[in-house]
Amino acid sequence: MAARAFDVKPLFAEPYFKTNIADAITPKQEKFIKNLKMLDNQVNKISVELYLFERPEMKSIKAAVQEALDTFAREVMGIDQTLAVTQSWSLMNPPGVGMHGHTHSNSLVSGSLYYTDLPDPPGNMIFERHNHYRQLEIAVNGEKQNIYNAPRNAVVPTKGDLVLFSSALQHYVEVNNSQMDRRSIAFNTFVRGKIGSFRDVSELEL
């Protein structure tokens, strides 16, 4: 018996946004970021400076990131408020090192900026569908994997890429299987402006 016709459509979708801002990054800025003092961060390295975009040396990069955030807020989220960067920091994964799975607290949209040359392979950014304990584990047939059932998806970075995504998404970085350091900048954001409704007594100015 032939299968009856059916239709499958997404109820909701989880976006990630990618643009390239290599034109806003100078060799002098690359050197400045690479020379920042770093600390151990579980397995990889994180900068002592956690408000990197506030440094005057980062002016053109900060402006390009803000332009992308404005586009994301307006065209993807469909909101009138502004997304403003809160904290921003540099990361470095030496050879043989990845980054643990995590989400970003007290942030709406987070970002990763690949400001300099990447190793080969680049160490993909892996997003996971679930970020909590699951009592039932039912494996998906690899031949039937699709956008509705995939347990994880990979983003392959290239130099100059800026990736924006929901801060609530669990993500990690693959092990750096090269002999070159993998470097990036990460940042968090929060909404600025008025939310809620005066008449509904839910108004809040941020």
Buried (B, 14 or more C-beta within 10 A) or exposed (E): EEEEEEEEEEEEEEEBBBBBBBEBBEEEBBEBBBEBEBEEBEEBBBBEBEBBBEBEBBEBBBEBBBBBBEBBBBEEBEBEBBBBBBBBBBBBBEEEBBBEEEBBEEBBBBBBBBBBBBBEEBBBBBBBEEEEEEEEEEEEEEEEEEEEEEEEBEBEBEBBBBBBBBBBBBBBBBBBBBEEBBBBBBBBBBBEBEBEEEEEEEEEEE
